Amino acid sequence: MSDSTKGRLSRRNFLRVSALAGGGLLLSTRFELLGTASAATADAAGSLSTHVSISPDGLVHIVAQNPEIGQGVKTMLPMLIAEELDVAWEQVRVTQGDLDTDSFSGQFAGGSMATPMHWKPMRVAGATARAMLIGAAASRWGVSADSLTTDAGAVLHKATGRSLSYGELATEAAALAVPSADNLVLKTPQEFKILGVSKPGVDNSKIVTGQPLFGIDVTLPGMKYAVFAKSPVYGAKLKAVDLETVKQAAGVSHAFVVRGDTPLSGLQDGVAIVADSWWAAKSARDELVVEWDEGPTAAQSSAGFAEQAELLSKGEPTQVIKADGNVEVALGAAAKTVEAAYSYPFIAHAPLEPQNCTCHVTEGAVEIWAPSQTPERARDGVAELLGIDKSKVTLHLTRMGGGFGRRLYNDFVMESAQIAKQVGVPVKLLWTREDDMAHDLYRPGGFHYLKGGLDANGDLSAWYDHFVTFGEGKKFSASASMGLAEFPQGFVADYSLVASKMALGVPTGALRAPTSNAISFVIQSFMDELAHAGSKDPLEFRLQLLDKVIAAGTKTRLDAKRMRNVLLLVAEKSGWGKRQLARGSGMGVAFHFSHRGYFAEVVQATVSKRGDVAVDQIWVAGDVGNLIINPINAENQVQGAVLDGLAQALQQEITFEGGAAKQSNFHNFKLLRMAQAPPIEVHFLQSEGDPTGLGEPALPPVPPALCNAIFAATGQRVRSLPLANHDLSWT
């Protein structure tokens, strides 16, 4: 796209008259990501688009193009359009779009990106449509467009009291020139009627009444059901299998070997079993006799990783990630030094809806129903796998029963396509919970060997972190790295982050707030240790670090002023330092910046004498820009992230033995129970800047705030997760 075309829409590319009975208007707008509206047609390759149709009855039909995984984008993104279009929310009908890279771009769910990507483009779409509808009314009445206003899906001429609904004007608007996006005036926050007002999810009624929305709900005429048996050890190759016995099982129509490729995140060797019902397929697999060549990964274990990490920590690091000042000299000159070793485990995503995909492969074409966070990658992967052009692959987006990053990866889609290719009828592949647990792309574990220095005033003077993680050479395993600008880098003059790596035969991947979900536990827990070693209040210790950077005007990735403000807000709301707590109860604080979001959290916890941990209450303060688009969903997202982080801290881990995950279901990989869920008080601080996402950044501060609260309650410092592995009893 040239600079000369940015910010402009041609009438041909913006408007298409729909075939709605009685006339109507169909708007199709492509946008440059994070930019302004740009010219597009339905058959143009390129970037993000949104489709809006206005029917004669005045209803506005908005197609939601992004995958919905429970983060609320199917409601939030249409709100942006409806606001600038100036229609009542009750007039809006939302439908889920299919994958369409000719009309859309950015059709994915991940990284809390939906709001920052679409905030302006979708508002421009609504404002452009509104301007054209005003133009149509001005032409019909013979008045100036400046004399007209809009409200609730109608154009008004206050001087004469006349009005026309958008449905009445839609066809005429299609014949008008499209105004330049540069000439549009978007609403100010003071003018908003929809944005900033809580709106329930557009799918809520269907969900509570059990209507089919999710991938697991898909049913097609003549459909078969499939399961896929893989080795519990990643990368294993199939040596031998008895297929004939399985083929004789009741209801089974097909049983065959599928050969995988090299990437651990892709298609693996396995045995496909297809039957008239899923239970028949699953029952037949239970009787499957198969032999695997497990390969070198079978020698890996969690115990082995811990031993190797300890040895590496005593040697020279293999990589310097960041080095400011001279840490060795600063530590030698420190009035007090603190050393600690921290670690965190591998974790599974464990979405409530196991991986599934329905696929129908016909001659030269494929149709897919997939709960994928990255549907374009899924389509392209299937096209490459089956050796067909991607234009021959149709992918329908289904709602997802959780993803948390697991459905960024499309191994289950590849399996479904390869199986369906050999069956010839629609096939639904459905994993068991055990499949999901044993074949995840896990949040990687890690080990940190830390040294901190304090000056005579108890202030932080030096920070050293030898990070032992997974990878080979200079390359880290997925989500196993640590950023160059993680706090407190930039907040202490003498700072060093170095790394050593261990080879890993298990695939890893992004889990909600990737890397931050683990790194925050280490940084904010050790920060607490240093505060206590310096006889400082943990909150004041953090504020002093932020204040020094603010006073110096130092530029850091983390905006110290915004973080300071959320810390002060959470301190105020939680009554930090003012509550009288019983023995065995304590409060802990932590903050973290990730995915453009600033969050600080206080946890109050009580530890019984026998060591049982009860979380009494959690206070959250967040800053994600100048507007909370949908307050009820925002609060729900923050509460969900907090509970997710709480579950991870309390009781979740994946351990490996013989290269295979030992945990298999919710009995030994436990989700949070309702009785464990505390009250969560959420507060937002509105600041300058456009809104950003919040599905992820509220999670990272939870584990350290909880562990810091446990220290305040018992004097016991937790340096490894989960808490279930610790004896926290006290007398």
N, C-alpha and C positions, 0 to 999 in steps of 0.2 A: 504494500500500500504506500503510495507516495504521500509526501507531506501535504501536497495540494488537495488530496482527497480526504484527508483526515478532518473530521468534524462536519462533513457534508453528507447529505442523503439525497439521492436522486428520487424523483417521484416513482419512476419505474421500479426502482429497487426497494423502495420503502413500502409502497402500497400495492396490494393485489386485491382486486375485487373478488370476494368469495362467492361460492355457489349457494349461499344460504338463501332459502326461500324468501322472496320478498325483498331481496337486496341485503347488503351488509358490508362490512369492512374487515378485511384481514390485513393486519400489519405484521410485517416481517422485517426485523432490524438486526443487522450484525454490528458488533462492536469490537473495537480494539481493546484487548484486556487492559483494565485499569485506565482506560482512556475515554474518549468521547465516541459518539455514534459515527458510523462510517457506512459507505454505500455497500449494498449487498443484494443478492437475489437468492431465491430458494435453491438454485443449482450452483451457487458459487462456493468454491472451497475457501476456507478461512476461519475466521474467528467467531466469537460468541454471538448468538442471535437469540431473540425471543419473539414469539408469535402471539399476537393478540387479535382476537376476532370479536367484533361487535355485531350482535344480531339485532333484527328489527325490534325485538321486544326490549332492547336496551341492556340486555345481559352482556357482560364482558367476559369472554372466555380466554383464560391465560394458560398457556402450555408451560409447565415447569420442566425445564430442560436438565436440571442437575439431579443426580441420584439422591434419594432420600434415605438416610440411614438412622433417622431418629433425631437428627440435629435441627430439624425445623425449616429447612430451606424451601420445601414445597409450599410453605405458608409465607415465609419471610420475603423471598424474592418477588412473588406476585404483589406483596404489599408495596414494594418500591414503585412498581408500575402503576398500581391503582392510585397511589397517592398523587402522583404528578398528572395522571389522567383525570383526576378529580371526579372519581366515582365513589359511591358508597360501597363499603366492603361487602354489604349484603347483595350487591349486584354482580359480584365476581364469582366465577366458577373456574376451578383449577383442575387441570388434567395433567397426568404425567406424560412427558414426551418420550419417544424412542431415541436411540442413538442416531444422530443425524449430523455428521461432520461437514456436510455441504451447507447446512444452515446454522449450525451451532459450533462453538468452540468452548473449551473449558468445561466439558461435560464430565466432571469428576467430583468426588467427595473426599477431601483430605486436606490437612494442613490448616484448618480453620480459614480457608481461602474464599469461601462463597461471598461473604460480606465485602471484603476489600476488593475483590474482582468485579463485583456487580453493582456496587453502591451507586456509582454515577451512571454507567451505561443504561441500566434499567430505568432509572429516573428520567433520563433523556428520552427514552422510548415513550414513556407515558406523556411527557411534556410535549413531544413532537406530535403525537396523536391528538392531544388536546388542542394544540394550536391549529391543526388542520380542521378539526371539527368547528372551532370558532370561525375559521375562514369560510367554511361552508354556510354557516348561519348568517354571517355578514353578507355574503353574496345573495342569499335568498331574500334577506330583508332590505338590502340596499343601504346598509349602515357601515360605519367604521368598525373594524375588528376591535379597536381600542375601547369602544363603547360597550363591549360585551364581557360578561363574566361567565363562570361555570360553577356548578354545584350539583353534587349527587347525580352525575351522568346526564346533565342537561346544560344547554347554553341559554343564558338569560340576557334579555335587554331590559334593564331596569327602567329606562326612560319611558318605555311603552308597556311594560309588564308582560311582554311576550317571552315565550320559552319554547325550545325544541329539545327533545330528547336526543341523545347520541344515536339511538337506533334509527330515528327519523333522518338524521344527517349523514349517516355512515356512507351511503353510496355516493352522495355529492362530494363528500370529503375526498373520496378516492380520485376525483378528477382534478384536484387542486395541486399546485406546486408545493413541494415540501420545503418548509422553512429551514434555513441553515441552523444547525445545532448551536452555532456561535451566537445566534440571535435569540435563543431561548432563555427565558428567565425561570430558573428553578425555584421552587418554594423555599422559603426560610423555615427554620424549625418552628417559629411562632405560628406559621400557617398550616402546619401539619394537622390532619384530621385522623389519619390512619397510622402513620409512623409514630412510634412512642406510645401507642395504645395497645393493650394486651388483646391478642386475637388467638382463639383456640386453633389447634391444628386442623387443617382442612380434611384430614383423613380420620379424625377422632371418632366420628360416628361409625364409620366402616370398621374401624379397629374393634371398638367395643361390641359391635354386633356380629363380629366374626366374618365379615365379607372378605373375599379373596383379594389380597393386595401384595402379599409377600411371594418371594420365589418359591417357597415351600408349598404355596397354595395352587400353583399352576397345574391345570388339568387339561388335556387335549384328547380329542377322539382318537381311539386306537393306540393310546400311549402305553408304553412299557416302562418298567421301573428297573433301575440299575444300582448295583453297589460295586465298589472297586477295592480289591484287596491289595494292600501294599505291605512291604516289610516294615516292621517297627523301627528299623535302622535306616536312616536316610542314605540315599545313594546306593542301596543294595541292589544287586542284579538277580533276576529270577533264574534259578538253576533248573528246577523241575516242578511239575504240577500234575495232579491227576484231574483232568477236565472231564473225563467220561463219566465218572461217578456223579459229579455235580450236574451234568446235563440230564441225568436221570431223575433228579429231584423234582418234586411236584411243583408245577407252575413255571419251571425254568425253560426258557426258549433259546438262550444263547449263553455260552461260556467260552471265553477266549483270552489269550495273552495279549497284553498291550506293552509295547516296548517304549521306554522313556528316552529323554534326551539328557544332556549333561547338566544344565543348571538345576540346582537343588530346589529352586522356586518354581520350576516348571513341571512338565509331565514326567512321572517316574514309572519304572517298571511295575507292572501289576497284573492282576487277573480281574477281568470284567465278568460279572454275572448279571444277566438280564432275565426278568421274569414278568409274569402277569400282575404281580403285586410286589410292593417293596418288601413286605414281610417274607414272602417266598424267596426273594433274592437274598435277603439278609440271612435267612435260615439256612439256605444252601451254602452261603459263604462260611457259616459257622462250622460246617463239616469239611471245608476245603483242606486238602493235604498239599502243602507247598513247601519247597525248599529254596532258601535264599543264599546267595553269596554276599555276605554282609559287608565285606571290604574293611578298610582301615578305620572307619568311624566307630566300629564295634569296640575298639580299644579305648574310646573316650568316655569319661565319666565326670560328674560334678566333683567328686573327691579328688580326682586327678587334676582338674582345673585349679582347685584350691591349693594343692601342693605345688603345682607349677608356678602359680602366681606368687606364692611365698618365696620361692627360689629366685624368681625374676626380680622381685622387689629388693633383694639384697645385692643385685648386680647393677651394672650401668644400664640406664635406659637405652633403648635402640632408636628413639626418635625424640627430638625436641619440638614440641608443638608451639610453645610460647615462652619467651624469656625476656622479662623486663628487669632492669637493674642488675643487682648481684645478690641473689638469694643467699648464697653460702656466707658471704660477708655479713649480710643483715641478720641472719640467724645466729652467727657467732657473736654479734654485738647486742643481741636481744637481752632484755632484762629477765625474760622468762620465755621458755620454749615449750610447746605442746606437741606431742606426737600421737598419732592414732591411725589405725588401719580400719577402713570401712569396706563393706562389700554388699552387693545386692544380687538377687537370683535372676535366672531366666523366668519369664512369665508368659503364659498363654493368653491369647485374646479372649477366648471363651465366649463368643457371641451366643445369645440364647437360640438363635436360629442357626443350626449347623449348615455347613457349606452345601449348596445344591445348585443345580442348573438343569434346565430342560432344553433339549436340542433336537432339531429335525433336519437331517441331511438328505437332500434330494439331488437329482442329477444337476450338478453345477451350481447349486445354491444351498445356503444354510440359514435356518431361522432359529434364533436363540432367545430364551427368556432367562435373564441372569441377574441376580442380586450382586452386581459388581460395583465397586467404588471407582473403577477405572474402565468403563465400558469400551472406550476406544481401543485401549490396549488389548482388551479381551477379543474384540472383533479382529484386530490385526493379527493377534496371535493365532486365532482359529484359521484365518485365511492362509497364513504361512504354514500352519500344521497340515492343513488339508490340500494345499497347493492350488488354491483358487484365488481369484481377484477379490479384494476386500469389498468391492462394490456388490458382490454376490452374497454378502453376509448381512442379514437383518438382525439387529439386536434390540429386544424390548427390555426396557429398564423396569425392574420390579422393585418394590419397597423392600428394605432389608431389616431383618430383626437383629440389628446391631452389626457393627463392623469393627470399629475401634482400630482400623488399620489393616485388619486381616484380609478384607476384601479389596485391598489395593492390589492384591496378587491373584492371578486368575488360573491357578493350577486346576481347580475344580471345573472351570469352564473348558479347559483343554481336554480334561478327562471325558467330560460329557460329549464333546464333539467327536473325539476319537471313537468312543463307544457307539454313538449314534450313526456314525459313518458305516459301521459294519452291520447295523440292524435294519435300517431302511424305514423305520417308523419313528414317530416322536418318542424320545427316551428322557425320563427324568432321573438324573443321578442325585442321590441323597446320601450324604455321609452320616454315620452314626456319631454320637457324642465322643465315643472313643477314637474314631477316625480324626475328629477335629482336634482332640487333645494331643494325639500322637503325631500328627502331621501338620503342625502349625509352622509359621515363620515367627519364632519366639522373640519377645523383647530380650535382648542379650543381657547376661549377667556382667559383672565387672568388679574390679578391686582397686582401691585407692589407698596409697600409703602417703600420709600427710604429715607435714611439719609446719607449725605456725610460730611466728615470733611476736612478742609483745614488748613494747617499750616500758619505761619506768612509770608511765601514766596508765598502763594497762591498755594502750591503743595498739591496734594491729600494725606491725612493722614489716612482716615478711610472710610469704605463703609459698609452700612447695607441695606439689602433688605429683607423685609417681603413679601414673594410671596404668594398670595392667588390664588389658582388654583382649579382644579377639581380632584376628586378621593376619595378613601375611605381608612382609615388606612394609611399604608405605601405605598399603591399602587396609582400611578397617573393614570388618564385617558390617553388614547393613545395620544401621542404628547403634553401632558400638563405639562411635567416635565421640569426641568432646570438642565443643566449639572453641575457636580462638579467643572469643570475647566473653566467655562465661564469667559471671561475677565470682570472685572479686577482682578479676583482671581489670586494670584501669583504675581501681580504687585503692591499690597498695603499690608503692613504687617498686618494691622488690618482690617479683612474682615469677614463679616458674611452673610450667606444666609440661611434663615429659611422659613418655609412654613406652611400654613394652607390650608385645603381642604374642598371643597363643593361637596356633592353628585350630580351626573348628570345622567339623564335618556336618554340623547341623545348621540349617538355614535360619537366619534371623531377619527381622523386619520391623517396620514402624508400628508402634503401639501408641495409643492416645498420648499426645505430647511426647513424641519420640525423643530420646536421649534426655530431655528435661525431666521426665518422670523418674529417672534414676539419679541423675546428676544433682538435682535439687536436694535429695535426701542427704547426699554426702556433704555438699557445700554448706547448707543451712544447719546441719547438725554439728559440723566441725566449727562453724561460726559461733554456735551456742557454747561449745566447749571453750573456745577462746574467750568469749565474754565472761564466763564464770571464772576462768583462770585469771582474768584481769580484774576480777571483783566488780564487774560492770553488769548493770541490768541488760538482758539480751536485746530488748527493744532499743534502749539508748545506745548500745554498742553499734547496732546497725545504722541507726540514725546519724551517729557521728561520722561513720564512713561516708554516707551519702552527703552529709553536710560539707565535708571537706572538698569533695568533688564539685559540689554546687558553688562553693565559695571560690574555688580555683578556676571555675569555668571550663573544666576539662571536658572534652568531647568523648563520650563513651556510647557503646551500643545501647546500653540501658540508660534511659533518661532518669537521672537521679531525682529530679524534682517530682516526676510523676510517681516514682516508687516511694519517695518520702511521703507524699500525700496519701497514698493508700495505706501505708504503715500507720500514719497518724489516725486515719479514719478507722482502721480495724482496732487500734488501741482504744479509741474513744468508745466504739460500739461494744467492745468486749469488757470494758471496765478494767483494762490492763493495770495491774499494780494497786487496784482499789478493792478487789474482792477478798473477803476473808474465807479461806478454803480450809476444809478439815484436813487433818493429817492423812496422807495417802492420795490427796488430790493435788493437781498442779495445772498450770497453764503454760503452753509453749507457743512460740511465734516463729513464723518463717515467711519468706517472700521469694518470688521468682518471676523473671520476665521470659516469656516464650510466646511464639506465634502472635507477636505484636501486642500482647496483653500483659498488663501489670497487675499482679495479684499478691495480696498479703493476707495471711490467715492466722487465726488464733484458735488453738484447740484446748479445751478443758477436759481433762481425763482423770479418772479415779482408778487406782490400782489396789485391789484387795490384798490382804496380807498373804493370801495364798497365791497371788500373782495374776489374778484375772483382771483384764483391762476392760474398763467401760468408758466409752467416749461420752461425756456428758453434754457437750455442746460445741459447735464450731461456728466461728464468725468469719465472714469472708468480705474483703473489700477489693473491688476490681475497677480498673480503668481501661476501657476499650474504645475510647474516643468520645465524640461529642453527642452521641445519641444511642439509646438502647432501643433498637427498632421494634422489637416485640417483647415487652417486659416479662410477660408470663413465661415465654419460652426461654428467655435469657436466664431467668431465675432457675428454671428447670434444668437447663444445661449446666449451670454452675453447680447445682446440688448433685446432679448426676456425676459430674467430674470429681467432686469431693468424695462422694460415696465410693466411686471407682478407686480413687487413690487410697481411701481408708481400707478397702478390702485388700488391696495389694500389700499395704503395710502390715495388716494384722495377720494374714494367713495364706497368702498366695506365693507359690514357687513351683517351678518345674525343675526337677533334678534328673540327671541322666546316669544310667548304669548300662554298660555294654553298648553305648551309642544310642540307646532308646530312652524315651521319657518314661519315668516310673509312674507319674500321675496319669489317670485315665478317665476320670469323670468327676462330677461335683462332690463326690464323697471324699476325695483326697486333693482336689483343687477347689477350694471352697469360695463361693460367692458370699457376699455380705447378706446376712439374714435381717429381716425387718426389725427384730429385737435389738440388733446391733446398731441400727441407724439412728444417729442423734439428731436433735433439732439443728438445722443449718440456717443461719441468718445471713442473708446476702445483701450487700450494699454496693451500689455503683457510684463512682465518682466521675462525673462528666468533665472532660478536658478538651483541649483544642485538637483538631484533626478529625478526619472522617472515621466513621465506625469501623472497627475491625472484628474479627471472629472471636468466639469465646467457647467453642466446644472443647478446647484442649487446655488453655493456659491456667484454668483454675485447679487443675489436678496436681501439678508438681509440688506446691507448698504443703500439701496435706501430710505426707509421711514424715517429713522432718518436724513439722509443728507438733505432731502427735508424739514423736520420740522425745522431743524437747520437753513436752508436758510430762512425760513419764519420768524424765530426770528431775524435773521440779517436784514431782510427787514423791519419788522414792530415792533419789540420789544415784540411781543406776543409769549409766549411759549405754544406749543401744547403738551398736555400730554395725549391725548386720540385720538384714530383713529375711523372712518375715518375723514378726514378734512372736508367733506361735512357737518358734524354736528356742525361745529364751525363758528361763526361770526368773520371773520378776517378783517372786515372793519377798516379803520384807517383815521385819519385826520392830 
